[in-house]
Amino acid sequence: GLDNTTYNLISALEREADFLYSTVETYINDARKESRPQAEEIWKTMKDDKRKHIRMLREALSKEATENKM
């Protein structure tokens, strides 16, 4: 099995990716359709943040795999 830290990294990656690749685009489009530029910018900023989070989590998982902790 996986240790808790590795499991947590995988779990967080899944949640971040789900938000990035399915949910946030809906929120951006809704704000755009309703002519809410401030809300649209908030969602776009969060999208960029999620990309950074995903990159960090992938790097951590890659390190875990390289160090044979998986």
Backbone atoms as SQL, in Angstrom:
CREATE TABLE atoms (id INTEGER PRIMARY KEY, chain TEXT, resi INTEGER, resn TEXT, atom TEXT, x REAL, y REAL, z REAL);
INSERT INTO atoms VALUES
  (1, 'A', 1, 'GLY', 'N', 0.816, -1.194, 0.000),
  (2, 'A', 1, 'GLY', 'CA', 0.000, 0.000, 0.000),
  (3, 'A', 1, 'GLY', 'C', 0.857, 1.254, 0.000),
  (4, 'A', 2, 'LEU', 'N', 0.167, 2.328, -0.109),
  (5, 'A', 2, 'LEU', 'CA', 0.821, 3.632, -0.106),
  (6, 'A', 2, 'LEU', 'C', 0.895, 4.183, 1.305),
  (7, 'A', 3, 'ASP', 'N', 1.943, 4.946, 1.574),
  (8, 'A', 3, 'ASP', 'CA', 1.981, 5.634, 2.853),
  (9, 'A', 3, 'ASP', 'C', 1.029, 6.836, 2.793),
  (10, 'A', 4, 'ASN', 'N', 0.738, 7.410, 3.921),
  (11, 'A', 4, 'ASN', 'CA', -0.239, 8.501, 3.989),
  (12, 'A', 4, 'ASN', 'C', 0.162, 9.707, 3.145),
  (13, 'A', 5, 'THR', 'N', 1.425, 10.072, 3.185),
  (14, 'A', 5, 'THR', 'CA', 1.882, 11.246, 2.452),
  (15, 'A', 5, 'THR', 'C', 1.684, 11.067, 0.957),
  (16, 'A', 6, 'THR', 'N', 2.068, 9.930, 0.429),
  (17, 'A', 6, 'THR', 'CA', 1.905, 9.664, -1.005),
  (18, 'A', 6, 'THR', 'C', 0.426, 9.655, -1.374),
  (19, 'A', 7, 'TYR', 'N', -0.374, 9.001, -0.556),
  (20, 'A', 7, 'TYR', 'CA', -1.818, 8.975, -0.805),
  (21, 'A', 7, 'TYR', 'C', -2.385, 10.391, -0.813),
  (22, 'A', 8, 'ASN', 'N', -1.970, 11.210, 0.136),
  (23, 'A', 8, 'ASN', 'CA', -2.458, 12.586, 0.216),
  (24, 'A', 8, 'ASN', 'C', -2.073, 13.389, -1.018),
  (25, 'A', 9, 'LEU', 'N', -0.855, 13.197, -1.504),
  (26, 'A', 9, 'LEU', 'CA', -0.430, 13.888, -2.724),
  (27, 'A', 9, 'LEU', 'C', -1.298, 13.487, -3.913),
  (28, 'A', 10, 'ILE', 'N', -1.549, 12.199, -4.049),
  (29, 'A', 10, 'ILE', 'CA', -2.376, 11.704, -5.148),
  (30, 'A', 10, 'ILE', 'C', -3.803, 12.231, -5.016),
  (31, 'A', 11, 'SER', 'N', -4.334, 12.199, -3.829),
  (32, 'A', 11, 'SER', 'CA', -5.696, 12.667, -3.578),
  (33, 'A', 11, 'SER', 'C', -5.838, 14.157, -3.891),
  (34, 'A', 12, 'ALA', 'N', -4.881, 14.942, -3.447),
  (35, 'A', 12, 'ALA', 'CA', -4.913, 16.380, -3.714),
  (36, 'A', 12, 'ALA', 'C', -4.783, 16.656, -5.206),
  (37, 'A', 13, 'LEU', 'N', -3.936, 15.912, -5.880),
  (38, 'A', 13, 'LEU', 'CA', -3.772, 16.075, -7.324),
  (39, 'A', 13, 'LEU', 'C', -5.094, 15.815, -8.034),
  (40, 'A', 14, 'GLU', 'N', -5.803, 14.788, -7.618),
  (41, 'A', 14, 'GLU', 'CA', -7.090, 14.458, -8.232),
  (42, 'A', 14, 'GLU', 'C', -8.092, 15.597, -8.044),
  (43, 'A', 15, 'ARG', 'N', -8.168, 16.134, -6.838),
  (44, 'A', 15, 'ARG', 'CA', -9.119, 17.227, -6.558),
  (45, 'A', 15, 'ARG', 'C', -8.776, 18.480, -7.351),
  (46, 'A', 16, 'GLU', 'N', -7.504, 18.830, -7.382),
  (47, 'A', 16, 'GLU', 'CA', -7.082, 20.021, -8.115),
  (48, 'A', 16, 'GLU', 'C', -7.355, 19.859, -9.613),
  (49, 'A', 17, 'ALA', 'N', -7.036, 18.690, -10.150),
  (50, 'A', 17, 'ALA', 'CA', -7.248, 18.438, -11.578),
  (51, 'A', 17, 'ALA', 'C', -8.732, 18.449, -11.924),
  (52, 'A', 18, 'ASP', 'N', -9.553, 17.888, -11.062),
  (53, 'A', 18, 'ASP', 'CA', -10.990, 17.883, -11.311),
  (54, 'A', 18, 'ASP', 'C', -11.515, 19.310, -11.411),
  (55, 'A', 19, 'PHE', 'N', -11.109, 20.154, -10.477),
  (56, 'A', 19, 'PHE', 'CA', -11.548, 21.548, -10.511),
  (57, 'A', 19, 'PHE', 'C', -11.025, 22.238, -11.772),
  (58, 'A', 20, 'LEU', 'N', -9.754, 22.037, -12.084),
  (59, 'A', 20, 'LEU', 'CA', -9.145, 22.712, -13.225),
  (60, 'A', 20, 'LEU', 'C', -9.752, 22.266, -14.549),
  (61, 'A', 21, 'TYR', 'N', -9.930, 20.971, -14.729),
  (62, 'A', 21, 'TYR', 'CA', -10.312, 20.463, -16.040),
  (63, 'A', 21, 'TYR', 'C', -11.809, 20.290, -16.243),
  (64, 'A', 22, 'SER', 'N', -12.617, 20.501, -15.206),
  (65, 'A', 22, 'SER', 'CA', -14.053, 20.387, -15.446),
  (66, 'A', 22, 'SER', 'C', -14.843, 21.550, -14.865),
  (67, 'A', 23, 'THR', 'N', -14.591, 21.922, -13.655),
  (68, 'A', 23, 'THR', 'CA', -15.432, 22.895, -12.966),
  (69, 'A', 23, 'THR', 'C', -15.135, 24.339, -13.325),
  (70, 'A', 24, 'VAL', 'N', -13.889, 24.736, -13.309),
  (71, 'A', 24, 'VAL', 'CA', -13.559, 26.154, -13.423),
  (72, 'A', 24, 'VAL', 'C', -13.992, 26.750, -14.770),
  (73, 'A', 25, 'GLU', 'N', -13.919, 25.997, -15.842),
  (74, 'A', 25, 'GLU', 'CA', -14.350, 26.530, -17.135),
  (75, 'A', 25, 'GLU', 'C', -15.836, 26.878, -17.120),
  (76, 'A', 26, 'THR', 'N', -16.625, 26.070, -16.442),
  (77, 'A', 26, 'THR', 'CA', -18.053, 26.357, -16.308),
  (78, 'A', 26, 'THR', 'C', -18.246, 27.676, -15.569),
  (79, 'A', 27, 'TYR', 'N', -17.494, 27.875, -14.500),
  (80, 'A', 27, 'TYR', 'CA', -17.607, 29.108, -13.725),
  (81, 'A', 27, 'TYR', 'C', -17.183, 30.324, -14.553),
  (82, 'A', 28, 'ILE', 'N', -16.118, 30.184, -15.305),
  (83, 'A', 28, 'ILE', 'CA', -15.652, 31.280, -16.162),
  (84, 'A', 28, 'ILE', 'C', -16.706, 31.607, -17.206),
  (85, 'A', 29, 'ASN', 'N', -17.239, 30.595, -17.847),
  (86, 'A', 29, 'ASN', 'CA', -18.264, 30.816, -18.873),
  (87, 'A', 29, 'ASN', 'C', -19.526, 31.438, -18.289),
  (88, 'A', 30, 'ASP', 'N', -19.931, 30.993, -17.113),
  (89, 'A', 30, 'ASP', 'CA', -21.110, 31.581, -16.464),
  (90, 'A', 30, 'ASP', 'C', -20.892, 33.065, -16.184),
  (91, 'A', 31, 'ALA', 'N', -19.736, 33.409, -15.660),
  (92, 'A', 31, 'ALA', 'CA', -19.437, 34.818, -15.371),
  (93, 'A', 31, 'ALA', 'C', -19.409, 35.640, -16.654),
  (94, 'A', 32, 'ARG', 'N', -18.842, 35.067, -17.700),
  (95, 'A', 32, 'ARG', 'CA', -18.776, 35.758, -18.985),
  (96, 'A', 32, 'ARG', 'C', -20.183, 35.990, -19.536),
  (97, 'A', 33, 'LYS', 'N', -21.020, 34.963, -19.510),
  (98, 'A', 33, 'LYS', 'CA', -22.398, 35.067, -20.019),
  (99, 'A', 33, 'LYS', 'C', -23.209, 36.105, -19.254),
  (100, 'A', 34, 'GLU', 'N', -22.923, 36.248, -17.972),
  (101, 'A', 34, 'GLU', 'CA', -23.655, 37.179, -17.129),
  (102, 'A', 34, 'GLU', 'C', -22.968, 38.545, -17.043),
  (103, 'A', 35, 'SER', 'N', -21.979, 38.754, -17.899),
  (104, 'A', 35, 'SER', 'CA', -21.237, 40.023, -17.947),
  (105, 'A', 35, 'SER', 'C', -20.728, 40.427, -16.562),
  (106, 'A', 36, 'ARG', 'N', -20.019, 39.488, -15.949),
  (107, 'A', 36, 'ARG', 'CA', -19.449, 39.718, -14.620),
  (108, 'A', 36, 'ARG', 'C', -17.927, 39.605, -14.704),
  (109, 'A', 37, 'PRO', 'N', -17.262, 40.626, -15.259),
  (110, 'A', 37, 'PRO', 'CA', -15.815, 40.542, -15.496),
  (111, 'A', 37, 'PRO', 'C', -14.988, 40.332, -14.230),
  (112, 'A', 38, 'GLN', 'N', -15.426, 40.886, -13.106),
  (113, 'A', 38, 'GLN', 'CA', -14.657, 40.697, -11.873),
  (114, 'A', 38, 'GLN', 'C', -14.683, 39.227, -11.458),
  (115, 'A', 39, 'ALA', 'N', -15.847, 38.613, -11.529),
  (116, 'A', 39, 'ALA', 'CA', -15.948, 37.194, -11.179),
  (117, 'A', 39, 'ALA', 'C', -15.147, 36.353, -12.167),
  (118, 'A', 40, 'GLU', 'N', -15.210, 36.707, -13.444),
  (119, 'A', 40, 'GLU', 'CA', -14.450, 35.975, -14.458),
  (120, 'A', 40, 'GLU', 'C', -12.957, 36.039, -14.160),
  (121, 'A', 41, 'GLU', 'N', -12.473, 37.200, -13.769),
  (122, 'A', 41, 'GLU', 'CA', -11.052, 37.347, -13.442),
  (123, 'A', 41, 'GLU', 'C', -10.675, 36.535, -12.204),
  (124, 'A', 42, 'ILE', 'N', -11.554, 36.486, -11.237),
  (125, 'A', 42, 'ILE', 'CA', -11.290, 35.680, -10.037),
  (126, 'A', 42, 'ILE', 'C', -11.108, 34.221, -10.436),
  (127, 'A', 43, 'TRP', 'N', -12.026, 33.700, -11.261),
  (128, 'A', 43, 'TRP', 'CA', -11.947, 32.297, -11.675),
  (129, 'A', 43, 'TRP', 'C', -10.708, 32.039, -12.521),
  (130, 'A', 44, 'LYS', 'N', -10.341, 33.002, -13.362),
  (131, 'A', 44, 'LYS', 'CA', -9.133, 32.831, -14.171),
  (132, 'A', 44, 'LYS', 'C', -7.882, 32.801, -13.282),
  (133, 'A', 45, 'THR', 'N', -7.864, 33.638, -12.264),
  (134, 'A', 45, 'THR', 'CA', -6.740, 33.637, -11.331),
  (135, 'A', 45, 'THR', 'C', -6.673, 32.310, -10.590),
  (136, 'A', 46, 'MET', 'N', -7.831, 31.821, -10.161),
  (137, 'A', 46, 'MET', 'CA', -7.857, 30.533, -9.477),
  (138, 'A', 46, 'MET', 'C', -7.416, 29.411, -10.415),
  (139, 'A', 47, 'LYS', 'N', -7.778, 29.514, -11.681),
  (140, 'A', 47, 'LYS', 'CA', -7.349, 28.518, -12.666),
  (141, 'A', 47, 'LYS', 'C', -5.828, 28.493, -12.759),
  (142, 'A', 48, 'ASP', 'N', -5.219, 29.662, -12.823),
  (143, 'A', 48, 'ASP', 'CA', -3.755, 29.737, -12.866),
  (144, 'A', 48, 'ASP', 'C', -3.134, 29.149, -11.598),
  (145, 'A', 49, 'ASP', 'N', -3.735, 29.453, -10.452),
  (146, 'A', 49, 'ASP', 'CA', -3.245, 28.903, -9.185),
  (147, 'A', 49, 'ASP', 'C', -3.335, 27.381, -9.183),
  (148, 'A', 50, 'LYS', 'N', -4.440, 26.842, -9.673),
  (149, 'A', 50, 'LYS', 'CA', -4.615, 25.386, -9.715),
  (150, 'A', 50, 'LYS', 'C', -3.550, 24.746, -10.596),
  (151, 'A', 51, 'ARG', 'N', -3.225, 25.404, -11.702),
  (152, 'A', 51, 'ARG', 'CA', -2.158, 24.877, -12.565),
  (153, 'A', 51, 'ARG', 'C', -0.844, 24.791, -11.799),
  (154, 'A', 52, 'LYS', 'N', -0.553, 25.812, -11.003),
  (155, 'A', 52, 'LYS', 'CA', 0.665, 25.807, -10.192),
  (156, 'A', 52, 'LYS', 'C', 0.614, 24.687, -9.159),
  (157, 'A', 53, 'HIS', 'N', -0.536, 24.523, -8.536),
  (158, 'A', 53, 'HIS', 'CA', -0.686, 23.465, -7.528),
  (159, 'A', 53, 'HIS', 'C', -0.475, 22.094, -8.156),
  (160, 'A', 54, 'ILE', 'N', -1.063, 21.895, -9.316),
  (161, 'A', 54, 'ILE', 'CA', -0.916, 20.611, -10.005),
  (162, 'A', 54, 'ILE', 'C', 0.540, 20.350, -10.351),
  (163, 'A', 55, 'ARG', 'N', 1.225, 21.374, -10.829),
  (164, 'A', 55, 'ARG', 'CA', 2.646, 21.218, -11.154),
  (165, 'A', 55, 'ARG', 'C', 3.446, 20.831, -9.908),
  (166, 'A', 56, 'MET', 'N', 3.159, 21.495, -8.784),
  (167, 'A', 56, 'MET', 'CA', 3.863, 21.194, -7.533),
  (168, 'A', 56, 'MET', 'C', 3.584, 19.757, -7.089),
  (169, 'A', 57, 'LEU', 'N', 2.335, 19.335, -7.161),
  (170, 'A', 57, 'LEU', 'CA', 1.978, 17.982, -6.745),
  (171, 'A', 57, 'LEU', 'C', 2.609, 16.941, -7.654),
  (172, 'A', 58, 'ARG', 'N', 2.620, 17.189, -8.963),
  (173, 'A', 58, 'ARG', 'CA', 3.252, 16.251, -9.899),
  (174, 'A', 58, 'ARG', 'C', 4.733, 16.131, -9.620),
  (175, 'A', 59, 'GLU', 'N', 5.386, 17.259, -9.343),
  (176, 'A', 59, 'GLU', 'CA', 6.809, 17.223, -9.029),
  (177, 'A', 59, 'GLU', 'C', 7.065, 16.427, -7.747),
  (178, 'A', 60, 'ALA', 'N', 6.217, 16.625, -6.748),
  (179, 'A', 60, 'ALA', 'CA', 6.380, 15.892, -5.489),
  (180, 'A', 60, 'ALA', 'C', 6.175, 14.400, -5.707),
  (181, 'A', 61, 'LEU', 'N', 5.177, 14.023, -6.507),
  (182, 'A', 61, 'LEU', 'CA', 4.943, 12.605, -6.792),
  (183, 'A', 61, 'LEU', 'C', 6.086, 12.007, -7.595),
  (184, 'A', 62, 'SER', 'N', 6.614, 12.782, -8.520),
  (185, 'A', 62, 'SER', 'CA', 7.751, 12.310, -9.297),
  (186, 'A', 62, 'SER', 'C', 8.949, 12.044, -8.384),
  (187, 'A', 63, 'LYS', 'N', 9.167, 12.942, -7.440),
  (188, 'A', 63, 'LYS', 'CA', 10.256, 12.748, -6.486),
  (189, 'A', 63, 'LYS', 'C', 10.015, 11.517, -5.631),
  (190, 'A', 64, 'GLU', 'N', 8.763, 11.324, -5.210),
  (191, 'A', 64, 'GLU', 'CA', 8.417, 10.139, -4.419),
  (192, 'A', 64, 'GLU', 'C', 8.743, 8.871, -5.217),
  (193, 'A', 65, 'ALA', 'N', 8.386, 8.867, -6.489),
  (194, 'A', 65, 'ALA', 'CA', 8.624, 7.696, -7.336),
  (195, 'A', 65, 'ALA', 'C', 10.125, 7.478, -7.525),
  (196, 'A', 66, 'THR', 'N', 10.859, 8.550, -7.744),
  (197, 'A', 66, 'THR', 'CA', 12.303, 8.456, -7.945),
  (198, 'A', 66, 'THR', 'C', 13.002, 7.915, -6.703),
  (199, 'A', 67, 'GLU', 'N', 12.502, 8.299, -5.543),
  (200, 'A', 67, 'GLU', 'CA', 13.105, 7.858, -4.284),
  (201, 'A', 67, 'GLU', 'C', 12.510, 6.539, -3.799),
  (202, 'A', 68, 'ASN', 'N', 11.731, 5.894, -4.671),
  (203, 'A', 68, 'ASN', 'CA', 11.118, 4.589, -4.371),
  (204, 'A', 68, 'ASN', 'C', 10.237, 4.591, -3.119),
  (205, 'A', 69, 'LYS', 'N', 9.513, 5.669, -2.922),
  (206, 'A', 69, 'LYS', 'CA', 8.605, 5.751, -1.783),
  (207, 'A', 69, 'LYS', 'C', 7.187, 5.347, -2.194),
  (208, 'A', 70, 'MET', 'N', 7.045, 4.949, -3.428),
  (209, 'A', 70, 'MET', 'CA', 5.721, 4.559, -3.914),
  (210, 'A', 70, 'MET', 'C', 5.696, 3.071, -4.152);
